[in-house]
Amino acid sequence: MSDYKTDLEIAREANKKPIIDLAKEKLSISDQDLIPYGHYKAKISSNFLDKVENEKDGKLILVTAMTPTTAGEGKTTTSVGLNDGLNFIGKKSMVALREPSLGPCFGMKGGAAGGGYAQVVPMEDINLHFTGDFHAITSAHMLLSAMVDNHVYWNLEPKIDPRRITWRRVVDMNDRALRSIVNSLGGIPNGYPREDGFDITVASEIMAILCLSQNFEDLTHRLGKIIIGYTRDLEPIYCKDIKADGAMSVLLKDALQPNLVQTLENNPAFIHGGPFANIAHGCNTVIATKTALKLADYVVTEAGFGADLGAEKFLNIKCRKAGLSPVCAVVVATVRALKLHGNADPKNLGEENLSALESGLPNLLRHLENLNKFGLSTVVALNRFPTDSEKEIEKVQQVCSDNGVNAVLAEHWANGGKGASKLAETVIENIDSKKSSLKFLYDDNETPEEKIKKVAVEIYRASDISFSPQAKKKLKEISDLGYDNFPVCMAKTQYSFSTDPSNKCAPEGHSIQIREIRLSAGAEFIVAIAGDIMTMPGLPKKPAAYEVCIGTDGNIKGLF
């Protein structure tokens, strides 16, 4: 690039194709099977999904990453770049990604539509309200919340014990003030006062249900299985018991249909669903992934944060439930992030520092070792920054080579698909020469406690795993209800293998305490909350929202 341009400027200059033309030319989707949301985004109708059900599946490529740092790794950018790279070398490829949450957009992480010349567009729409899926999920969740309190107010059967309501509220914004609240104040007309709280929408069980549902019937069935609380006799009360599942499913009818957009290079992309990986399971919808596999020879998808969180849940939860099996895993790393894990000065990451780089490389190697436990062949995508020295790049490539893994320099941020062509070629060679055979980390018939310990020991390298009294009590309740066979969804800081975000690189022998257990009966997994992780994040001291405004020309400014 001759002059530096922001992501927003690059996205606005994109030569986008009308979504109706793109769907027809690239995917053979007719106008009748497309539901446009403006000129450049659309939903794929459920009728079309039925039509392609018996088509042959393409090959699934998982993009994951080393442990994230403030230096940035560029996992979504690499997913988009790899997809464009595959198309650049003549392969028919699609990318399936998660939708961004408004919380991080106005907090500290920013948007999630890629960056540089590896983006999905229309970027502003995608990062803000998009097609309204998150709002539909929030509304469905809050409808259930309203019906729970209404059920209590009118003293309806089955009688909910107000002290044992487990269903919290949600909003798609980082708002720490709502973590713990008291509702129904103001007297008898407003109901029975009780303690309550909010999570962020991406942590909602309904978000997880939408992302794991195979079809509309499955969605409705899962909604009905949500446990909202208990009777005084400790009998569980389900969503279907208070007759909320039908109305909720209506609110989610359109949200269940995948969203079609495009990359800067006019390659089709699905962006659908968006659970976080540090507090939820971190994957886009099963429907979008499976539909993409019917429409392309290769499908690139990502799992949130580092491989210890996103990839672990993608494999142990999503692949287990949906019958998916990736043929290759691409681990995104950067020289800058590796140096941070090696205790380099964050203010001087542009300076060559081979000593810090070498000290940080065990973090990347740990993730590669972990993925090998799942039976996956791997490729490292070294996402290049202009300040990376040749010696630093060679060092990463040599260490990876010594460990039997190709580390490919990827320059998609600056050069789009052409810049990721070498990475694309290496991934295809890897798929053709190395056979991946997915192995789950634990079996369904193991107890939840055994599953949690396996993740903590095998993936996090902890030596001491403990459970709070409240967590032990909840595990017994889950066992009594017959849900021991569910996989576990770990909620933990994304910044370390441990529960201490300052414990960088590749710690081992640390302690992990599970302070809380939550049952997601509709999503069919058990959430284990470790350390200080919050299911409702807060805004940083200087939130990104400070810089966002509308200019005199009517265009958004400061979104990135």
N, C-alpha and C positions, 0 to 999 in steps of 0.2 A: 504494500500500500504506500502510495506517495505521501499522503497526508492522513493524520490520525482522525478517525471518525468514531463517534460513539455508536454503541449498539443500536440505539434508537435512530440515529441518522442513517445507518446502513439499512435497517429494516424499512425505513420510509422510502428509500431509494429502490427498493426491490421491485423487480418487474414481475408482479404477481399475475398468475393466470386466474380468470374467473373459476370459482370452485366447481361449477357445473361442467365446464370444459375439461378441467383437470381430472375430475372423476370419470368422465366418459373416455378420455384419451388414454389415461394411465391405468385405470382400474376396470374399465368396461361397466361402469355403474350408470344406469340410465337416469334421466331426469325424474322419473316416477319413484325411484328408490332413494332419492336424495331430498333432504329437508334443509334448504338453504337458510342460513342466518346472516343475511347480507350477501355481499358479492364474493367473499373470500373464506368463509367458513360454513360448514354444514354438518348435519347429522346424517348418519346412514340409517335408513329405515329398518325396522325389525323384519319386514318382509324380505329384504335383500339378504339379511343374515341367514334366513331359512334357505334361500336359494343356493348359497355357496357352501352349505353345511357338509356336503359330500365331496367337495373338491379336495385334491391332494394338499397336504400340509407342506409349507416351506420349512426352512431350518431356522431355529431360534438362537440368536446371539445375545448373551447377557453382558451389559456394560455395568461395571461396578468400579470401586475406587479404593485407594489407600485411605487411611484415617484422615478426615478433612481437617484443614487448618484455615487460619485467617488469610493465608496467601492464595487460597483458591486452587481447585484442582481441575474444574471444567468437565464434569462428568456428562451433563446434558449437552454441552457444546461438543464433546467428543462423540456422543451418541448420534447427534445430528450430522457431524462431520463424517463419521464412519458410514452412515447411511448414504450420504452424498458421494462418498468415496466408492462405495460398492456400485452405485449407479454409474459413476464416472468410468469404472473399468468394465462396464457392460453387463452388470448383474441387475436383476429385477429385485429391488429391495424397498422395504418400508420401515419406518421407525414408529414405535409405539411408546409414548411418554405419559407422564403424569401431568395433571393440570396444576398450575401454581396456586398457592394460597395467598390471600390478601395479607395475612399476618406478616410473613417474611417480606412481602413486597414493600410494606411500609415500615418494616422493622430494620433488620440489618443484613439479611441475605440477598435482598433484591428479587428480581424476577427469575423465572425458570424456563426461558424460551431459547436457551443457547446464547451464543455471543459471537461477535466479530462477523465473519462470513460463513458461520455455521449456526444458523438460526432457523426457527420456525416462525412463520408469519401468518396473519397479522399480529405482530408481537405485542402491541399495546392492548388489543382486545384479549389475547390469550392471558396476559398477566393481570388483567382487571376482572371484568365480569364474564367475559367469554360467552358461552351459551347458557349461562345461568345454572349449571349443574350444582355448584357449591351452594347456591342460594336454595335450590330445591332440596338438597340434603339437609341444610339447616332448618328449612321450613318443616320437613317431614319429622325431623328430630324434635323440634319445638312443639309440633302438633301432639306428639306422644307425651311430651312433658305436660302440656296443658290438660290432656285427657287423664293423665295420672292424678293430678291435683283435683281435677273435676270429679273423678271417681271417688276420691277421699271425701271431698266436700259433700257429696250427695249420699255418702255411706252405702255405696252400691256393692253388690256381690260380684266376685269374691272380695271380701273386705281386706283392704290393704292396711297393714300396720304403718302409720306415718313415720314411725321410728326406723323402719326397715325399707324405706324407698331407696333403691340403688341407682335409679335412672337420673343422671345429671343433665344439665342444659348445655347448649353449645352456641358459639358465635365464631365467625371466621375472621377473627382479629386477635392480636396479642393484647390481652387486657387482664393484667394481673389482679386488678381490683375485684374481678368476678370469680376468682378461684374458690373462695368460700364466702357464702352469703347466707342471709336469713330471708326467706320469702314469706308471702301471705300476711304481712303486717297490715294494720289498719282496721282491725275489728272483724267481727263475724262474717260480714258480706265478702271478705277477701279470702276466706278459707282458714285452714289450720296452719299457724306459723311453724316453720321447721327449718332446720339447716339444709342448705343446698349448695350448689356450686356449678361453675361453667368449665367446660373443656373447649379447646379450639375445634372447629368443625372437622379438621383433618383427623382428629382423634376419635370422632364419633363412631360408634359401632355401625351406624347406618352407612357411613362412608366405606367401612370395611365390607359390609354386606353388599353394597353396590359393586364394589371392585371384585368380589369373589363370586357373585351370582352368574350362573351360566345362561339364564334366560329370565323372562318376566315371571314365569311360574315359580322358579327357584327363588327369585327376589321376594315374592309375596310370602312364600313358605318360611324363608329366613327371618323376615320381619316379624312374623307371628311368633317365632321362637325366642325373641328378645325377652330376657327376664327384667322386669321393671321394679320388683320388690318382693316382699314376703308377707305372709299372713302372720298373725300372732302365734300361730302354731308352727311357724318357720317353713310353711309350704310355699314354694316359688309361685309367683304370679307372672304370667307371660303376657306379652303385648296382645296376643289374640284373645286372651281372657277378658280384656277390657275393650275389645272390638275396635282397636285402632289400626290394625294392619291393613285393612282395605283402603281406608282413606290415605294412609301413608303411601301405599303403592301407587295410588293415582297421582300424588305429587311427584313421584319418582319416575313416572311413565316415560317422559321425554329424556330425563337424565340418564336412563339406562342405555340409550342409543349412542354409539361412538361418535366422537367429533372428528371430522376430517378437515385438515388444513394442509399447508405445504411448506417445504423448506425454501430458502432463498434461491435454490436451483430448480424449483418447481417439481420436486419429488414429493409424493403424497406422504402425509404423516397423520397418525391417530394421536390425539391428546385427550385422555379420558380417565377421570378419577384421580385422586391425589392424596392418599394417606401418607403422613410423615413416617420415616423409618425409625426415628428415635423413640417415638411414642405409639406407633402403629406398625402396619406391616409393609409400608413403603413401596407399593407396586401399583402400576396402572391397572385398569380393569381386565379381567379374564376375557370378557367379550371382545374388547379391542384387540388384545393379543391374538386370540384365536381367529378373529376375522382377518387380521393382517396376514396370518399364516396361510389363509386360503387365497389371498390375493397376490402374494409375492413369493419368490423363491427363497429370499432371506428376510428375516425380521430382526431389527435391532431394538432391544428394549433395555431400560435401565432400572436399577434398584437403588433406593435412596441411601445417601451417606456412604460410609465405608462398607467393605464387604462383610465385616463382622456384624453389621446390623442389617442393611438392605439385602445383600446377597443371601445371607443366612435365612432370612424370612422369605425371600423370593423362592428359595429352594425348598425349605422345610414346610412352608405354608402354601404359597400359591401353586407351585409345581405339584405338590402332593395332592391338593384339592382339585386341581384342574387337569391333571394328567399331562402336564407339559414337561419337556426335557430339553434344555439348551444343549447345543453342540459345541459351544465354545464360550469362555468368559474372557472379556477384555477388562483389564484392571488399569484405570487411569491414574497416572502419577505425574508430578511435576518436580523439577529440580528444587524449586523454591520451597515447596511443601516438605520435601525430604530434608532440606537443610533446617527448616524449623523444627522438625522432629529430632534433629541433631543438635538442638540448642543454639542455633545461629541467632544473631541479633536480628529481630524482625525489621529493624530500620535499615539493615544493610544486606538484604537478600539479593540485591543486584550484583554484589561483589562475589568473585570466585572464592569458594570456601570448600575445598575438597574434604577437609577434616570433618566439618559439620555434615556434609553430604554422606560420608561413609558412616558416621554415627547414626544417621537417620534411616539408612537403607534397610535395617532390620524390620522397620514397620512394613515396608512393601513386601519383603520376603515372608513375613508372618501371614499376610493376606493370601499370598500365593500358596503357602503351605495349607492354609485352611481350605481354599477352594479345591486343592488336590484331594482333600478328605471326602469331598462330594463326588469325586470321580470326573472332574471337569478339566479339560486341557485349557491352558491360559495363554494370553498374549498381553504384554504390557504396552499401553499407549502412553508414550512420554509426550505430554502436551507441552509444546515448546513456548517459552517466553523469550522475548528479545534479549534479556540480560543473561540467559544461560550460556556458559562458556562451552567450548568444544570439549575441553577436558572433563567437565562435569557430565556432559551428555555421554561421553565415552565411558566414564566410570559407571554410570547406571546401566548402560548396555552390557558392559563386561560382567558386572556382578550378576545381572539377570541371566546372561548366557552361561555363566559358571553354574547357575542353578537350573539350567535346562529350559529357560524361557526366553523367547524373543522379545526384546524391548525396542519398539519401533518409534522413531521420531515422527510426531504428527504435527502438521502445520495447517490444520483446517481453519483455525481461528483467523489466520491471515489469508489463506488461499482456498478456502472452501473444500469442495470434493477433491479437487486436484491435489491439495495439500494433504489429504487423507488417503490418497490412492495407494501409497506403499503400505499403510496400515491395513487397508482393505485387502490388498493382495496377500499380506501375511496371514490375515484371519482366514481367508479362503484356503490357503496352503495348510494352515493348521487344521481346519475342518476336514480337509481331504486326506491328511496324513496321520492325524491322531484321532482315535475314536473315544469320544466322551461317553460315559455310562453312568448316569446319575444315581448316586447313592444318598439316601437320607441319613442325617446324623443320628436319628433315633427312630425307634419303631412306635407305631400307634399304641401298642399294648403296654408300653412302659408308663409308669405313673408320671403325672406332671412334675413332681419333685425330681424324679430321675431325669426327665427331659431338660429341666432347667439346669440341673447340675452338669449335664453333658455339654450344653451350650457354654456354660460358664467355664468349664475345665478345658474343653476341646477347642473352643473358639476364642474365649477371652483369656485363657491360661491362668485362671484363678486357682488358688489352692484351698481357700476357705470359703464355703458358701453357707450362709445362714438365712433363716427365715424368721421374721418377726412373729410374735404370738398371733397377731391379726391375720398374717399371711398363712400361718399354719391352720388356723381355724377355717379360713376360706377354702384352703385346699381340701380339708375334710368335707366341707359342704359340697364341693364340686364332685368329690368321689362318691358321696352319698346320692347325688343326683344322677350319677352314671355317665359323667362327662370326662372321665380320665383319659379317654382315647383322643381328645383334642390335642393339636399341636400347641406349642407355647409361643407367645409373641412378647419378646423382651423389650422393655422400655428402659433405656439407659442413655447416658450421655454419648453423643456421637464423636466426641473429641479424644477419646482414649479407649483402649481395650479394657481398662478398669472403669470404676465408677467415679474416678477423680479426673475431671477434664484437664487438669494441669499435668497429669502423669503421661508424658508423651512417649513416642516411639513404640517399643514392644515390651511393655512391662509384663512380668509374670510373678506368680506366687502371691498375688494380692488377695484381699478379702472382698467378697461381694455379699451384701445383705439384700434380700428381697423384702422390702418394707410393706408392700401391698400386692394383693392378687385380685384381679377383676375377671369375672367370667363374661365372655361375649358368646352367649349360646347361639345367637343368630348367625354371627360370623363364623362360629365353630372354632374358636381358639381361646386360649387362656392368657391373659395379659399379666406379666410379671414385672412389677415396677421396682427398679433397683436404684439405690443412691438418691440423689436429690433431683432427679429428672422430674419436670412438671408437665402435666398434660394440658396446661394452659400457659404458654410462654408469656413473657413480658417484653416490653419495648426496651431497647438499649438507651443509654444516656442521650445519644444523638440519633434518634430514629431517622430512617431514610425518608420518612414523610416530610421532614423539614425542607427537603429540596424539591418536592413535587408540587407543581402548580400548572395552570393553563396560561400560556403566553397570549400576547395581544393578537397573534395570528390565529388563535383558537386551538393551537396544538399543545399537547401535553409536554411539559418540561421536567427534567430531573428524575424521571422514573428510574433511570440507571446511571 
